[in-house]
Amino acid sequence: MPSLLYTPAVTPARRRRRRWALGAAAVLLLGNAVAPALAKIPILGDLLPAKPVVRKLGPTAPVVAGSMPEAQFLQLLNSSNLQALNLACREAVDFGFDQRLQLLQARLMTAAPAPQPLSVVLVNANALLTCLAPDGALAVLNRYGPRPGLEQEQWWLMRWRAARAGLHHAMAAEALERLAGGNLARLEALPLPLQLRKDGSLETLPGLDVYAEHLLVLGRDREAATVLLAGRMPGRVAAERLQRAVALLNTLPAPERDALLERALDQAAAAQAWGLALALLEDQRRLLQAEGLWAGRTEQRWQRLSQRVDDAYSEWQLRRQDPAHAARTAQLQQQLRSPRQPGGHASSLP
């Protein structure tokens, strides 16, 4: 037994045994319930401050002709120039510089801290979209509460872009509902940007059709059909919307769906969309057959239209460049345009 004046040397093995004995005694005294807590008690080494780890930032991208030099990029990361950061994001995406993209995404989240005017918030969110960070764009937009009017429209439009890019269809649908304000006709007149084409032009689609697409993804087919039927644009667009609505309204009585297809045929004919008209007649034939109704008239209309279109179009192609046949060319063009004329594909059968 050691005295107070003498402390025996503590070997590593003895130190381990003493630590085990202390832990075992505690478990015996306090019960097994304390074992997990004791397991979390750090040993002496865990309490000592860790040595600092020095990490040097290496090259963020390979050297590629036309890309931003490394020193210039690192300097840009310390700036708050949103326009320059946006251009750097575009370059990083084009060249596939993943590390730079991540660094730029992180910088754009802190480059313009709140509060900021809406113009800055929109530029910041747009840059994050360019940087393939739609959730970051949504977070930046959430820092700002837009005022009613133009501010709200701009804010909701950018929120739709971010939600669509992040595949948040419910959020995107909500944004378009807010932009519509209860009047779906507003969405029909709102061209929404979808993507940049290779030639630099912007591909757009009316907000009405985009809204219907989001509803379809969400499984809200009947609502999507209602949206499509709310359109007022004539011609081919109307015919295509009616065709899609009929396909979605498969529980609607057959006579009502047939009436919608007739409306679509009129619009296709007005736009001289003969391929679409033939497809609509085929839809009508399948509908009638599925309901056990006579589809002979529709089949005959399809055959008559097909033959008439082939014949008239071929003759029109031959004569349209010859001024001597201007009268016949106009007659053929009218025949192609007006299927409900006597002898047209939609006229009553004899």
C-alpha atoms as a printed R data frame, in Angstrom:
    type eleno elety resid chain resno       x      y        z
1   ATOM     1    CA   MET     A     1   0.000  0.000    0.000
2   ATOM     2    CA   PRO     A     2   1.570  3.299   -1.031
3   ATOM     3    CA   SER     A     3   2.334  5.927    1.540
4   ATOM     4    CA   LEU     A     4   1.698  9.630    1.255
5   ATOM     5    CA   LEU     A     5   5.436 10.235    0.879
6   ATOM     6    CA   TYR     A     6   5.922  7.732   -1.866
7   ATOM     7    CA   THR     A     7   4.000  7.449   -5.135
8   ATOM     8    CA   PRO     A     8   4.806  4.350   -7.107
9   ATOM     9    CA   ALA     A     9   5.670  4.738  -10.737
10  ATOM    10    CA   VAL     A    10   2.609  4.519  -12.897
11  ATOM    11    CA   THR     A    11   3.281  2.424  -15.932
12  ATOM    12    CA   PRO     A    12   1.030  2.637  -19.033
13  ATOM    13    CA   ALA     A    13  -0.409 -0.779  -18.243
14  ATOM    14    CA   ARG     A    14  -1.178  0.237  -14.654
15  ATOM    15    CA   ARG     A    15  -2.749  3.482  -15.911
16  ATOM    16    CA   ARG     A    16  -5.051  1.523  -18.220
17  ATOM    17    CA   ARG     A    17  -6.013 -0.865  -15.380
18  ATOM    18    CA   ARG     A    18  -6.757  2.066  -13.053
19  ATOM    19    CA   ARG     A    19  -8.941  3.746  -15.668
20  ATOM    20    CA   TRP     A    20 -10.834  0.467  -16.239
21  ATOM    21    CA   ALA     A    21 -11.278 -0.018  -12.502
22  ATOM    22    CA   LEU     A    22 -12.665  3.485  -12.097
23  ATOM    23    CA   GLY     A    23 -15.148  2.956  -14.906
24  ATOM    24    CA   ALA     A    24 -16.192 -0.467  -13.559
25  ATOM    25    CA   ALA     A    25 -16.685  0.906  -10.052
26  ATOM    26    CA   ALA     A    26 -18.873  3.701  -11.366
27  ATOM    27    CA   VAL     A    27 -21.043  1.264  -13.241
28  ATOM    28    CA   LEU     A    28 -21.401 -0.911  -10.118
29  ATOM    29    CA   LEU     A    29 -22.323  2.057   -7.948
30  ATOM    30    CA   LEU     A    30 -24.630  3.936  -10.341
31  ATOM    31    CA   GLY     A    31 -26.022  1.113  -12.440
32  ATOM    32    CA   ASN     A    32 -25.818  0.223  -16.080
33  ATOM    33    CA   ALA     A    33 -27.888  3.273  -17.029
34  ATOM    34    CA   VAL     A    34 -24.816  5.508  -16.722
35  ATOM    35    CA   ALA     A    35 -22.672  3.456  -19.059
36  ATOM    36    CA   PRO     A    36 -23.609  5.427  -22.173
37  ATOM    37    CA   ALA     A    37 -22.925  8.698  -20.388
38  ATOM    38    CA   LEU     A    38 -19.536  7.516  -19.180
39  ATOM    39    CA   ALA     A    39 -18.656  6.435  -22.640
40  ATOM    40    CA   LYS     A    40 -18.987 10.078  -23.718
41  ATOM    41    CA   ILE     A    41 -16.503 11.366  -21.128
42  ATOM    42    CA   PRO     A    42 -13.374 12.436  -23.048
43  ATOM    43    CA   ILE     A    43 -10.008 11.145  -22.083
44  ATOM    44    CA   LEU     A    44  -7.184 13.548  -21.421
45  ATOM    45    CA   GLY     A    45  -5.945 13.523  -24.977
46  ATOM    46    CA   ASP     A    46  -9.349 14.673  -26.231
47  ATOM    47    CA   LEU     A    47  -9.216 17.720  -23.984
48  ATOM    48    CA   LEU     A    48  -5.941 18.991  -25.380
49  ATOM    49    CA   PRO     A    49  -6.225 21.573  -28.143
50  ATOM    50    CA   ALA     A    50  -5.759 20.064  -31.575
51  ATOM    51    CA   LYS     A    51  -2.956 21.274  -33.753
52  ATOM    52    CA   PRO     A    52  -4.216 23.687  -36.379
53  ATOM    53    CA   VAL     A    53  -4.513 22.183  -39.847
54  ATOM    54    CA   VAL     A    54  -3.246 24.497  -42.538
55  ATOM    55    CA   ARG     A    55  -5.015 23.954  -45.844
56  ATOM    56    CA   LYS     A    56  -3.726 25.668  -48.906
57  ATOM    57    CA   LEU     A    57  -6.209 26.373  -51.683
58  ATOM    58    CA   GLY     A    58  -4.848 24.744  -54.788
59  ATOM    59    CA   PRO     A    59  -5.827 25.447  -58.384
60  ATOM    60    CA   THR     A    60  -9.610 25.638  -58.687
61  ATOM    61    CA   ALA     A    61  -9.640 24.654  -62.353
62  ATOM    62    CA   PRO     A    62  -7.303 23.381  -65.030
63  ATOM    63    CA   VAL     A    63  -5.730 25.898  -67.357
64  ATOM    64    CA   VAL     A    64  -7.997 26.112  -70.383
65  ATOM    65    CA   ALA     A    65  -7.655 28.654  -73.156
66  ATOM    66    CA   GLY     A    66 -10.318 31.324  -72.806
67  ATOM    67    CA   SER     A    67 -11.066 30.658  -69.138
68  ATOM    68    CA   MET     A    68 -10.429 33.003  -66.220
69  ATOM    69    CA   PRO     A    69  -6.881 32.808  -64.787
70  ATOM    70    CA   GLU     A    70  -6.577 31.397  -61.277
71  ATOM    71    CA   ALA     A    71  -5.397 34.630  -59.645
72  ATOM    72    CA   GLN     A    72  -8.233 36.614  -61.195
73  ATOM    73    CA   PHE     A    73 -10.775 34.036  -60.051
74  ATOM    74    CA   LEU     A    74  -9.499 34.055  -56.453
75  ATOM    75    CA   GLN     A    75  -9.674 37.842  -56.447
76  ATOM    76    CA   LEU     A    76 -13.250 37.697  -57.752
77  ATOM    77    CA   LEU     A    77 -14.242 35.396  -54.888
78  ATOM    78    CA   ASN     A    78 -13.477 38.228  -52.476
79  ATOM    79    CA   SER     A    79 -15.658 40.731  -54.325
80  ATOM    80    CA   SER     A    80 -19.391 41.430  -54.192
81  ATOM    81    CA   ASN     A    81 -19.789 42.144  -57.893
82  ATOM    82    CA   LEU     A    82 -22.893 40.078  -58.673
83  ATOM    83    CA   GLN     A    83 -22.678 40.628  -62.404
84  ATOM    84    CA   ALA     A    84 -19.057 39.453  -62.530
85  ATOM    85    CA   LEU     A    85 -19.894 36.469  -60.321
86  ATOM    86    CA   ASN     A    86 -22.761 35.601  -62.654
87  ATOM    87    CA   LEU     A    87 -20.415 35.617  -65.668
88  ATOM    88    CA   ALA     A    88 -17.957 33.453  -63.754
89  ATOM    89    CA   CYS     A    89 -20.767 31.003  -63.021
90  ATOM    90    CA   ARG     A    90 -21.636 30.807  -66.693
91  ATOM    91    CA   GLU     A    91 -18.008 30.125  -67.556
92  ATOM    92    CA   ALA     A    92 -17.702 27.465  -64.841
93  ATOM    93    CA   VAL     A    93 -20.796 25.700  -66.199
94  ATOM    94    CA   ASP     A    94 -19.605 25.913  -69.814
95  ATOM    95    CA   PHE     A    95 -16.143 24.534  -68.996
96  ATOM    96    CA   GLY     A    96 -17.337 22.037  -66.384
97  ATOM    97    CA   PHE     A    97 -15.297 23.601  -63.548
98  ATOM    98    CA   ASP     A    98 -17.094 21.921  -60.642
99  ATOM    99    CA   GLN     A    99 -14.844 23.253  -57.879
100 ATOM   100    CA   ARG     A   100 -15.191 26.828  -59.085
101 ATOM   101    CA   LEU     A   101 -18.939 26.322  -59.330
102 ATOM   102    CA   GLN     A   102 -19.134 25.278  -55.677
103 ATOM   103    CA   LEU     A   103 -16.973 28.207  -54.568
104 ATOM   104    CA   LEU     A   104 -19.100 30.638  -56.552
105 ATOM   105    CA   GLN     A   105 -22.324 29.209  -55.146
106 ATOM   106    CA   ALA     A   106 -21.031 29.705  -51.603
107 ATOM   107    CA   ARG     A   107 -19.876 33.247  -52.379
108 ATOM   108    CA   LEU     A   108 -23.207 34.254  -53.919
109 ATOM   109    CA   MET     A   109 -24.993 33.271  -50.715
110 ATOM   110    CA   THR     A   110 -22.987 35.884  -48.775
111 ATOM   111    CA   ALA     A   111 -22.133 38.489  -51.420
112 ATOM   112    CA   ALA     A   112 -25.272 40.605  -50.826
113 ATOM   113    CA   PRO     A   113 -26.508 40.056  -47.264
114 ATOM   114    CA   ALA     A   114 -29.968 41.288  -46.306
115 ATOM   115    CA   PRO     A   115 -31.438 43.815  -46.367
116 ATOM   116    CA   GLN     A   116 -31.126 44.625  -50.072
117 ATOM   117    CA   PRO     A   117 -33.474 46.299  -52.581
118 ATOM   118    CA   LEU     A   118 -35.447 43.999  -54.837
119 ATOM   119    CA   SER     A   119 -33.260 44.771  -57.844
120 ATOM   120    CA   VAL     A   120 -30.203 43.394  -56.024
121 ATOM   121    CA   VAL     A   121 -32.147 40.372  -54.724
122 ATOM   122    CA   LEU     A   122 -33.270 39.497  -58.248
123 ATOM   123    CA   VAL     A   123 -29.749 39.804  -59.669
124 ATOM   124    CA   ASN     A   124 -28.421 37.667  -56.827
125 ATOM   125    CA   ALA     A   125 -31.074 34.987  -57.353
126 ATOM   126    CA   ASN     A   126 -30.483 35.001  -61.112
127 ATOM   127    CA   ALA     A   127 -26.758 34.493  -60.588
128 ATOM   128    CA   LEU     A   128 -27.465 31.503  -58.350
129 ATOM   129    CA   LEU     A   129 -29.659 30.034  -61.076
130 ATOM   130    CA   THR     A   130 -26.811 30.508  -63.539
131 ATOM   131    CA   CYS     A   131 -24.621 28.741  -60.979
132 ATOM   132    CA   LEU     A   132 -27.024 25.758  -60.909
133 ATOM   133    CA   ALA     A   133 -28.102 26.498  -57.322
134 ATOM   134    CA   PRO     A   134 -31.919 26.901  -57.475
135 ATOM   135    CA   ASP     A   135 -32.427 26.209  -53.766
136 ATOM   136    CA   GLY     A   136 -29.919 28.958  -53.018
137 ATOM   137    CA   ALA     A   137 -31.916 31.300  -55.257
138 ATOM   138    CA   LEU     A   138 -35.078 30.457  -53.305
139 ATOM   139    CA   ALA     A   139 -33.280 31.165  -50.037
140 ATOM   140    CA   VAL     A   140 -32.139 34.579  -51.293
141 ATOM   141    CA   LEU     A   141 -35.650 35.429  -52.486
142 ATOM   142    CA   ASN     A   142 -37.056 34.519  -49.076
143 ATOM   143    CA   ARG     A   143 -34.991 37.321  -47.557
144 ATOM   144    CA   TYR     A   144 -37.253 39.882  -49.218
145 ATOM   145    CA   GLY     A   145 -40.958 40.645  -48.840
146 ATOM   146    CA   PRO     A   146 -42.211 42.232  -52.093
147 ATOM   147    CA   ARG     A   147 -44.737 45.041  -52.120
148 ATOM   148    CA   PRO     A   148 -48.028 44.577  -54.023
149 ATOM   149    CA   GLY     A   149 -47.934 45.383  -57.705
150 ATOM   150    CA   LEU     A   150 -44.928 45.185  -59.989
151 ATOM   151    CA   GLU     A   151 -42.579 44.082  -57.200
152 ATOM   152    CA   GLN     A   152 -44.725 41.059  -56.422
153 ATOM   153    CA   GLU     A   153 -44.947 40.107  -60.097
154 ATOM   154    CA   GLN     A   154 -41.157 40.273  -60.508
155 ATOM   155    CA   TRP     A   155 -40.615 38.370  -57.267
156 ATOM   156    CA   TRP     A   156 -43.103 35.604  -58.113
157 ATOM   157    CA   LEU     A   157 -41.701 35.251  -61.625
158 ATOM   158    CA   MET     A   158 -38.183 34.738  -60.269
159 ATOM   159    CA   ARG     A   159 -39.559 32.362  -57.650
160 ATOM   160    CA   TRP     A   160 -41.205 30.346  -60.430
161 ATOM   161    CA   ARG     A   161 -37.882 30.149  -62.281
162 ATOM   162    CA   ALA     A   162 -36.074 28.933  -59.167
163 ATOM   163    CA   ALA     A   163 -38.796 26.435  -58.267
164 ATOM   164    CA   ARG     A   164 -38.910 25.047  -61.799
165 ATOM   165    CA   ALA     A   165 -35.123 24.698  -61.922
166 ATOM   166    CA   GLY     A   166 -35.220 22.846  -58.593
167 ATOM   167    CA   LEU     A   167 -38.109 20.608  -59.746
168 ATOM   168    CA   HIS     A   168 -40.337 21.963  -56.957
169 ATOM   169    CA   HIS     A   169 -43.525 21.678  -59.016
170 ATOM   170    CA   ALA     A   170 -45.969 22.531  -56.222
171 ATOM   171    CA   MET     A   171 -44.031 25.713  -55.481
172 ATOM   172    CA   ALA     A   172 -43.841 26.553  -59.191
173 ATOM   173    CA   ALA     A   173 -47.583 26.028  -59.612
174 ATOM   174    CA   GLU     A   174 -48.252 28.290  -56.631
175 ATOM   175    CA   ALA     A   175 -46.091 31.028  -58.159
176 ATOM   176    CA   LEU     A   176 -48.077 30.902  -61.410
177 ATOM   177    CA   GLU     A   177 -51.362 30.934  -59.487
178 ATOM   178    CA   ARG     A   178 -50.222 34.120  -57.757
179 ATOM   179    CA   LEU     A   179 -49.210 35.638  -61.085
180 ATOM   180    CA   ALA     A   180 -52.616 34.762  -62.559
181 ATOM   181    CA   GLY     A   181 -54.449 36.420  -59.673
182 ATOM   182    CA   GLY     A   182 -57.584 34.385  -60.398
183 ATOM   183    CA   ASN     A   183 -57.557 35.215  -64.125
184 ATOM   184    CA   LEU     A   184 -56.000 32.436  -66.205
185 ATOM   185    CA   ALA     A   185 -56.105 34.640  -69.303
186 ATOM   186    CA   ARG     A   186 -53.211 36.597  -67.791
187 ATOM   187    CA   LEU     A   187 -51.045 33.485  -67.948
188 ATOM   188    CA   GLU     A   188 -51.893 32.956  -71.611
189 ATOM   189    CA   ALA     A   189 -50.404 36.360  -72.374
190 ATOM   190    CA   LEU     A   190 -47.316 35.733  -70.216
191 ATOM   191    CA   PRO     A   191 -44.404 34.148  -72.134
192 ATOM   192    CA   LEU     A   192 -42.261 32.224  -69.653
193 ATOM   193    CA   PRO     A   193 -38.562 31.602  -70.371
194 ATOM   194    CA   LEU     A   194 -37.666 27.921  -70.623
195 ATOM   195    CA   GLN     A   195 -34.109 27.783  -71.942
196 ATOM   196    CA   LEU     A   196 -31.543 29.414  -74.172
197 ATOM   197    CA   ARG     A   197 -31.222 27.880  -77.599
198 ATOM   198    CA   LYS     A   198 -27.827 27.211  -79.144
199 ATOM   199    CA   ASP     A   199 -28.202 30.291  -81.330
200 ATOM   200    CA   GLY     A   200 -28.654 32.450  -78.225
201 ATOM   201    CA   SER     A   201 -32.388 33.024  -78.634
202 ATOM   202    CA   LEU     A   202 -34.742 32.418  -75.749
203 ATOM   203    CA   GLU     A   203 -37.290 29.614  -75.913
204 ATOM   204    CA   THR     A   204 -40.572 30.590  -74.254
205 ATOM   205    CA   LEU     A   205 -43.987 29.045  -73.665
206 ATOM   206    CA   PRO     A   206 -47.249 30.705  -72.578
207 ATOM   207    CA   GLY     A   207 -47.713 30.558  -68.816
208 ATOM   208    CA   LEU     A   208 -51.044 28.778  -69.271
209 ATOM   209    CA   ASP     A   209 -49.392 25.720  -70.820
210 ATOM   210    CA   VAL     A   210 -46.533 25.763  -68.296
211 ATOM   211    CA   TYR     A   211 -49.041 25.876  -65.438
212 ATOM   212    CA   ALA     A   212 -50.871 22.871  -66.904
213 ATOM   213    CA   GLU     A   213 -47.562 20.970  -67.110
214 ATOM   214    CA   HIS     A   214 -46.836 21.539  -63.410
215 ATOM   215    CA   LEU     A   215 -50.337 20.346  -62.510
216 ATOM   216    CA   LEU     A   216 -49.854 17.215  -64.611
217 ATOM   217    CA   VAL     A   217 -46.613 16.367  -62.807
218 ATOM   218    CA   LEU     A   218 -48.478 16.785  -59.513
219 ATOM   219    CA   GLY     A   219 -51.159 14.347  -60.679
220 ATOM   220    CA   ARG     A   220 -53.858 17.044  -60.853
221 ATOM   221    CA   ASP     A   221 -55.060 16.016  -64.322
222 ATOM   222    CA   ARG     A   222 -58.578 17.418  -64.161
223 ATOM   223    CA   GLU     A   223 -57.295 20.814  -63.021
224 ATOM   224    CA   ALA     A   224 -54.753 20.755  -65.847
225 ATOM   225    CA   ALA     A   225 -57.546 20.080  -68.360
226 ATOM   226    CA   THR     A   226 -59.555 22.990  -66.949
227 ATOM   227    CA   VAL     A   227 -56.540 25.252  -67.386
228 ATOM   228    CA   LEU     A   228 -56.087 24.148  -71.013
229 ATOM   229    CA   LEU     A   229 -59.761 24.756  -71.778
230 ATOM   230    CA   ALA     A   230 -59.452 28.286  -70.390
231 ATOM   231    CA   GLY     A   231 -57.238 29.293  -73.315
232 ATOM   232    CA   ARG     A   232 -58.550 31.791  -75.833
233 ATOM   233    CA   MET     A   233 -55.857 31.684  -78.503
234 ATOM   234    CA   PRO     A   234 -57.264 30.396  -81.830
235 ATOM   235    CA   GLY     A   235 -55.846 28.089  -84.459
236 ATOM   236    CA   ARG     A   236 -53.348 25.317  -83.949
237 ATOM   237    CA   VAL     A   237 -52.645 26.243  -80.316
238 ATOM   238    CA   ALA     A   238 -56.358 25.956  -79.467
239 ATOM   239    CA   ALA     A   239 -56.645 22.637  -81.316
240 ATOM   240    CA   GLU     A   240 -53.678 21.145  -79.473
241 ATOM   241    CA   ARG     A   241 -54.976 22.311  -76.081
242 ATOM   242    CA   LEU     A   242 -58.418 20.853  -76.794
243 ATOM   243    CA   GLN     A   243 -56.847 17.572  -77.866
244 ATOM   244    CA   ARG     A   244 -54.825 17.340  -74.651
245 ATOM   245    CA   ALA     A   245 -57.818 18.289  -72.514
246 ATOM   246    CA   VAL     A   246 -59.936 15.525  -74.067
247 ATOM   247    CA   ALA     A   247 -57.187 12.992  -73.312
248 ATOM   248    CA   LEU     A   248 -57.142 14.113  -69.666
249 ATOM   249    CA   LEU     A   249 -60.925 14.180  -69.225
250 ATOM   250    CA   ASN     A   250 -61.341 10.440  -69.729
251 ATOM   251    CA   THR     A   251 -64.257 10.320  -67.269
252 ATOM   252    CA   LEU     A   252 -66.241 12.954  -69.171
253 ATOM   253    CA   PRO     A   253 -69.265 11.584  -71.077
254 ATOM   254    CA   ALA     A   254 -68.417 10.588  -74.644
255 ATOM   255    CA   PRO     A   255 -70.730 13.168  -76.306
256 ATOM   256    CA   GLU     A   256 -69.004 16.002  -74.458
257 ATOM   257    CA   ARG     A   257 -65.549 14.765  -75.422
258 ATOM   258    CA   ASP     A   258 -66.720 14.337  -78.998
259 ATOM   259    CA   ALA     A   259 -67.949 17.944  -79.018
260 ATOM   260    CA   LEU     A   260 -64.541 19.120  -77.797
261 ATOM   261    CA   LEU     A   261 -62.836 17.195  -80.588
262 ATOM   262    CA   GLU     A   262 -65.156 18.836  -83.124
263 ATOM   263    CA   ARG     A   263 -64.089 22.233  -81.798
264 ATOM   264    CA   ALA     A   264 -60.475 21.163  -82.097
265 ATOM   265    CA   LEU     A   265 -61.036 20.071  -85.712
266 ATOM   266    CA   ASP     A   266 -62.460 23.489  -86.567
267 ATOM   267    CA   GLN     A   267 -59.412 25.212  -85.086
268 ATOM   268    CA   ALA     A   268 -56.974 22.869  -86.826
269 ATOM   269    CA   ALA     A   269 -58.708 23.490  -90.130
270 ATOM   270    CA   ALA     A   270 -58.581 27.252  -89.638
271 ATOM   271    CA   ALA     A   271 -54.817 26.992  -89.154
272 ATOM   272    CA   GLN     A   272 -54.423 24.566  -92.085
273 ATOM   273    CA   ALA     A   273 -52.883 22.110  -89.619
274 ATOM   274    CA   TRP     A   274 -53.899 19.074  -91.648
275 ATOM   275    CA   GLY     A   275 -51.636 16.604  -89.925
276 ATOM   276    CA   LEU     A   276 -53.169 17.628  -86.618
277 ATOM   277    CA   ALA     A   277 -56.668 17.387  -88.114
278 ATOM   278    CA   LEU     A   278 -55.983 13.815  -89.199
279 ATOM   279    CA   ALA     A   279 -54.722 12.977  -85.693
280 ATOM   280    CA   LEU     A   280 -57.876 14.494  -84.176
281 ATOM   281    CA   LEU     A   281 -60.080 12.415  -86.468
282 ATOM   282    CA   GLU     A   282 -58.173  9.337  -85.347
283 ATOM   283    CA   ASP     A   283 -58.772 10.310  -81.695
284 ATOM   284    CA   GLN     A   284 -62.458 10.737  -82.481
285 ATOM   285    CA   ARG     A   285 -62.644  7.323  -84.164
286 ATOM   286    CA   ARG     A   286 -61.035  5.611  -81.139
287 ATOM   287    CA   LEU     A   287 -63.381  7.434  -78.753
288 ATOM   288    CA   LEU     A   288 -66.497  6.351  -80.617
289 ATOM   289    CA   GLN     A   289 -65.321  2.775  -80.943
290 ATOM   290    CA   ALA     A   290 -64.453  2.575  -77.235
291 ATOM   291    CA   GLU     A   291 -67.996  3.723  -76.414
292 ATOM   292    CA   GLY     A   292 -69.536  1.204  -78.790
293 ATOM   293    CA   LEU     A   293 -70.747  3.936  -81.122
294 ATOM   294    CA   TRP     A   294 -70.675  3.987  -84.916
295 ATOM   295    CA   ALA     A   295 -67.408  5.484  -86.160
296 ATOM   296    CA   GLY     A   296 -67.978  4.993  -89.888
297 ATOM   297    CA   ARG     A   297 -68.604  8.678  -90.586
298 ATOM   298    CA   THR     A   298 -65.382  9.658  -88.829
299 ATOM   299    CA   GLU     A   299 -63.408  7.062  -90.787
300 ATOM   300    CA   GLN     A   300 -64.842  8.325  -94.072
301 ATOM   301    CA   ARG     A   301 -63.999 11.915  -93.105
302 ATOM   302    CA   TRP     A   302 -60.455 10.809  -92.332
303 ATOM   303    CA   GLN     A   303 -60.097  9.076  -95.689
304 ATOM   304    CA   ARG     A   304 -61.615 12.007  -97.580
305 ATOM   305    CA   LEU     A   305 -59.400 14.542  -95.827
306 ATOM   306    CA   SER     A   306 -56.304 12.453  -96.340
307 ATOM   307    CA   GLN     A   307 -56.923 12.094 -100.068
308 ATOM   308    CA   ARG     A   308 -58.030 15.684 -100.530
309 ATOM   309    CA   VAL     A   309 -55.044 17.054  -98.639
310 ATOM   310    CA   ASP     A   310 -52.634 14.925 -100.620
311 ATOM   311    CA   ASP     A   311 -54.158 15.896 -103.953
312 ATOM   312    CA   ALA     A   312 -54.751 19.581 -103.249
313 ATOM   313    CA   TYR     A   313 -51.421 20.136 -101.564
314 ATOM   314    CA   SER     A   314 -49.520 18.446 -104.371
315 ATOM   315    CA   GLU     A   315 -51.281 20.561 -107.001
316 ATOM   316    CA   TRP     A   316 -50.858 23.720 -104.942
317 ATOM   317    CA   GLN     A   317 -47.119 23.059 -104.624
318 ATOM   318    CA   LEU     A   318 -46.843 22.768 -108.417
319 ATOM   319    CA   ARG     A   319 -48.892 25.854 -109.303
320 ATOM   320    CA   ARG     A   320 -48.162 28.384 -106.547
321 ATOM   321    CA   GLN     A   321 -45.036 29.764 -108.230
322 ATOM   322    CA   ASP     A   322 -46.752 30.256 -111.614
323 ATOM   323    CA   PRO     A   323 -48.585 33.607 -111.937
324 ATOM   324    CA   ALA     A   324 -50.629 32.192 -114.813
325 ATOM   325    CA   HIS     A   325 -52.363 29.852 -112.393
326 ATOM   326    CA   ALA     A   326 -53.020 32.406 -109.638
327 ATOM   327    CA   ALA     A   327 -56.767 31.825 -109.681
328 ATOM   328    CA   ARG     A   328 -56.388 28.066 -109.368
329 ATOM   329    CA   THR     A   329 -53.761 28.499 -106.635
330 ATOM   330    CA   ALA     A   330 -56.158 30.666 -104.604
331 ATOM   331    CA   GLN     A   331 -58.903 28.083 -105.111
332 ATOM   332    CA   LEU     A   332 -56.654 25.282 -103.870
333 ATOM   333    CA   GLN     A   333 -55.527 27.339 -100.899
334 ATOM   334    CA   GLN     A   334 -59.138 28.016  -99.981
335 ATOM   335    CA   GLN     A   335 -59.925 24.341 -100.334
336 ATOM   336    CA   LEU     A   336 -57.098 23.477  -97.966
337 ATOM   337    CA   ARG     A   337 -58.233 26.111  -95.502
338 ATOM   338    CA   SER     A   338 -61.978 25.406  -95.444
339 ATOM   339    CA   PRO     A   339 -62.921 21.774  -94.886
340 ATOM   340    CA   ARG     A   340 -66.541 22.657  -94.202
341 ATOM   341    CA   GLN     A   341 -67.098 23.909  -97.753
342 ATOM   342    CA   PRO     A   342 -69.255 21.695  -99.993
343 ATOM   343    CA   GLY     A   343 -67.180 18.592 -100.565
344 ATOM   344    CA   GLY     A   344 -64.850 19.416  -97.678
345 ATOM   345    CA   HIS     A   345 -63.858 16.685  -95.268
346 ATOM   346    CA   ALA     A   346 -66.235 17.888  -92.530
347 ATOM   347    CA   SER     A   347 -69.327 18.375  -94.707
348 ATOM   348    CA   SER     A   348 -72.397 16.177  -94.362
349 ATOM   349    CA   LEU     A   349 -72.229 12.897  -96.195
350 ATOM   350    CA   PRO     A   350 -74.635 12.382  -99.092
